Each structure stands twice: as structure tokens, then as C-alpha cells.
Amino acid sequence: MGLAAFGVIVLVAVAAGVAIQLTERKFGYDWLLIAATATFGAYFASETFPGSTVFQAVKDWGPQVDGFYVIPGVVTGAILALVAYLGTRNLQTTTRTA
């Protein structure tokens, strides 16, 4: 994967993280956790799936831009970003007082 493709992955992941941060008031670094997991997911899927024998069905599946396999990269990045979002969101619970 080229540097340009990796740069685009990082920019899109940071934009998604900042968008989540702006829509919900959370602690200051949730956007960074979401962006880091999305970047890792997209990079891992693009670099691992094409050379893997376990994932032979998706080996060369979809378009390729500068060495980045778009479909596996985007799908895996989005799934890991969603998992990170669900893991970092603030859950509010109510307690009954006597």
C-alpha cells in the first residue's frame, strides 16, 4: 500500500472520529480511539486478506487503489470503528433511591 492510500485512510478515519465527537459530548479522546481502530481495521484488512489462504474467497475481491483493496478495507474499518464507538459511549443508568 502506498503512502497516499494510507494518508487517505487516516484522514477518513479522523473525520469519522471527529464527527462522532461533535454529535455526542464525550470525554476528549473518544475520537482518537475510534479513528485509531478504523485505521487499523482498514489497513489490516487491505494488507492481510489479499495474501491470506484463510480468506481465499476475498483474496483479490473488489477494486484496488494504490495497493489498497477498497471493499475489504472499508468494511473492516467501519466494523471496527462501530465496535470502538459502542465500547466507548457513555451508558447512563438510573438507580432507585430510597
C-alpha positions as a Markdown table, in Angstrom:
| # | Residue | x | y | z |
|---|---|---|---|---|
| 1 | Met | 0.0 | 0.0 | 0.0 |
| 2 | Gly | 1.3 | 3.4 | -0.9 |
| 3 | Leu | 1.7 | 6.4 | 1.3 |
| 4 | Ala | -1.1 | 8.3 | -0.4 |
| 5 | Ala | -3.6 | 5.5 | 0.2 |
| 6 | Phe | -2.6 | 5.2 | 3.9 |
| 7 | Gly | -2.9 | 9.0 | 4.2 |
| 8 | Val | -6.5 | 8.9 | 2.9 |
| 9 | Ile | -7.3 | 6.1 | 5.3 |
| 10 | Val | -6.1 | 8.2 | 8.2 |
| 11 | Leu | -7.9 | 11.3 | 7.1 |
| 12 | Val | -11.2 | 9.5 | 6.6 |
| 13 | Ala | -10.9 | 7.7 | 10.0 |
| 14 | Val | -10.1 | 11.0 | 11.8 |
| 15 | Ala | -13.0 | 12.7 | 10.1 |
| 16 | Ala | -15.3 | 9.9 | 11.3 |
| 17 | Gly | -14.0 | 10.1 | 14.8 |
| 18 | Val | -14.4 | 13.9 | 14.9 |
| 19 | Ala | -17.9 | 13.6 | 13.5 |
| 20 | Ile | -18.8 | 11.2 | 16.4 |
| 21 | Gln | -17.2 | 13.6 | 18.9 |
| 22 | Leu | -19.2 | 16.6 | 17.6 |
| 23 | Thr | -22.5 | 14.8 | 17.7 |
| 24 | Glu | -22.2 | 13.4 | 21.2 |
| 25 | Arg | -20.5 | 15.1 | 24.2 |
| 26 | Lys | -18.0 | 12.6 | 25.5 |
| 27 | Phe | -14.6 | 12.8 | 27.1 |
| 28 | Gly | -11.9 | 14.4 | 25.0 |
| 29 | Tyr | -10.2 | 11.4 | 23.3 |
| 30 | Asp | -13.1 | 9.2 | 22.1 |
| 31 | Trp | -12.5 | 10.5 | 18.5 |
| 32 | Leu | -8.9 | 9.2 | 18.7 |
| 33 | Leu | -9.9 | 5.7 | 19.8 |
| 34 | Ile | -12.4 | 5.5 | 17.0 |
| 35 | Ala | -10.0 | 6.8 | 14.4 |
| 36 | Ala | -7.2 | 4.5 | 15.5 |
| 37 | Thr | -9.4 | 1.4 | 15.4 |
| 38 | Ala | -10.8 | 2.4 | 12.0 |
| 39 | Thr | -7.3 | 3.0 | 10.6 |
| 40 | Phe | -6.1 | -0.3 | 12.0 |
| 41 | Gly | -9.1 | -2.2 | 10.6 |
| 42 | Ala | -8.8 | -0.7 | 7.1 |
| 43 | Tyr | -5.1 | -1.3 | 6.9 |
| 44 | Phe | -5.2 | -4.8 | 8.4 |
| 45 | Ala | -7.9 | -5.9 | 6.0 |
| 46 | Ser | -6.3 | -4.5 | 3.0 |
| 47 | Glu | -2.9 | -6.0 | 3.7 |
| 48 | Thr | -3.9 | -9.3 | 5.3 |
| 49 | Phe | -6.8 | -10.5 | 3.2 |
| 50 | Pro | -5.2 | -10.4 | -0.2 |
| 51 | Gly | -2.2 | -12.6 | 0.9 |
| 52 | Ser | -4.2 | -14.9 | 3.2 |
| 53 | Thr | -5.0 | -18.5 | 2.5 |
| 54 | Val | -7.7 | -18.5 | 5.2 |
| 55 | Phe | -9.6 | -15.7 | 3.4 |
| 56 | Gln | -9.2 | -17.2 | -0.1 |
| 57 | Ala | -12.7 | -16.2 | -1.2 |
| 58 | Val | -11.9 | -12.5 | -0.8 |
| 59 | Lys | -8.3 | -12.6 | -1.9 |
| 60 | Asp | -8.5 | -10.2 | -4.8 |
| 61 | Trp | -12.0 | -9.1 | -4.3 |
| 62 | Gly | -13.0 | -5.6 | -5.3 |
| 63 | Pro | -11.2 | -2.6 | -6.7 |
| 64 | Gln | -7.6 | -1.7 | -5.8 |
| 65 | Val | -6.3 | 1.8 | -5.4 |
| 66 | Asp | -2.6 | 2.3 | -4.8 |
| 67 | Gly | -2.3 | -1.2 | -3.3 |
| 68 | Phe | -5.4 | -0.7 | -1.0 |
| 69 | Tyr | -8.2 | -3.2 | -1.5 |
| 70 | Val | -11.2 | -0.9 | -1.1 |
| 71 | Ile | -14.1 | -3.3 | -0.2 |
| 72 | Pro | -12.4 | -5.4 | 2.5 |
| 73 | Gly | -10.6 | -2.3 | 3.9 |
| 74 | Val | -13.7 | -0.1 | 4.1 |
| 75 | Val | -16.0 | -2.8 | 5.5 |
| 76 | Thr | -13.5 | -4.0 | 8.2 |
| 77 | Gly | -12.6 | -0.4 | 9.1 |
| 78 | Ala | -16.3 | 0.5 | 9.5 |
| 79 | Ile | -17.0 | -2.6 | 11.6 |
| 80 | Leu | -14.1 | -1.9 | 14.0 |
| 81 | Ala | -15.0 | 1.8 | 14.3 |
| 82 | Leu | -18.5 | 0.8 | 15.2 |
| 83 | Val | -17.2 | -1.6 | 17.8 |
| 84 | Ala | -15.0 | 1.1 | 19.2 |
| 85 | Tyr | -17.9 | 3.6 | 19.3 |
| 86 | Leu | -20.1 | 1.1 | 21.1 |
| 87 | Gly | -17.3 | 0.4 | 23.6 |
| 88 | Thr | -16.6 | 4.0 | 24.4 |
| 89 | Arg | -20.0 | 5.5 | 24.5 |
| 90 | Asn | -21.3 | 6.6 | 27.9 |
| 91 | Leu | -24.1 | 4.4 | 29.1 |
| 92 | Gln | -26.4 | 6.2 | 31.5 |
| 93 | Thr | -28.1 | 4.1 | 34.2 |
| 94 | Thr | -30.6 | 5.2 | 36.7 |
| 95 | Thr | -30.7 | 4.0 | 40.2 |
| 96 | Arg | -33.6 | 3.9 | 42.6 |
| 97 | Thr | -33.1 | 5.9 | 45.8 |
| 98 | Ala | -35.0 | 5.0 | 48.9 |
